[in-house]
């Protein structure tokens, strides 16, 4: 059921013939039946209105996509799997600090006074060293 059907169901509580008129038309056999049922009693007219709403749902009209116009209708799935060149090391749980997904344990983390990378390598280059020789014009604006 879509939201338009739910809205018509709520409108049927207030005035049962109105959703029947929306779905089947003002001068239809279902409209006359619903009006007669409402005259005989509110509940039979309400039940008939809900019946018409459920029997004749909202018609959907979708525009076809360009793939549908071609008539192919085929879907191809490609599974890409990267080969594992080396097995991943298992994390060691014997350290007192958690690993948080890093490659090494707590012992491989560099100290704050060290100034080096976390894997024991040299410190990263400064900005002046990184841009040296790139032959770009750099102004001090």
KARAMO-V599821 format. One record per residue. N is the residue number from 0. PHI is phi as a letter, one per 30 degrees, with the letter a starting at -180 (none if undefined). Layout:
N,PHI
N,PHI
//
This chain:
0,none
1,c
2,d
3,d
4,d
5,d
6,d
7,d
8,d
9,d
10,d
11,d
12,d
13,d
14,b
15,e
16,d
17,d
18,d
19,d
20,d
21,d
22,d
23,c
24,j
25,d
26,c
27,b
28,d
29,d
30,d
31,d
32,d
33,d
34,d
35,d
36,d
37,d
38,d
39,d
40,l
41,d
42,d
43,d
44,d
45,d
46,d
47,d
48,d
49,d
50,d
51,d
52,d
53,d
54,d
55,c
56,d
57,d
58,d
59,c
60,b
61,c
62,d
63,d
64,d
65,e
66,d
67,d
68,d
69,d
70,i
71,d
72,i
73,c
74,b
75,c
76,c
77,c
78,c
79,c
80,b
81,d
82,d
83,d
84,d
85,b
86,d
87,d
88,d
89,d
90,d
91,c
92,c
93,d
94,d
95,d
96,c
97,d
98,d
99,h
100,i
101,d
102,d
103,c
104,d
105,d
106,d
107,d
108,d
109,d
110,d
111,d
112,d
113,d
114,i
115,c
116,d
117,d
118,c
119,i
120,d
121,d
122,d
123,d
124,d
125,d
126,d
127,d
128,d
129,d
130,c
131,d
132,i
133,d
134,h
135,c
136,d
137,b
138,c
139,c
140,d
//
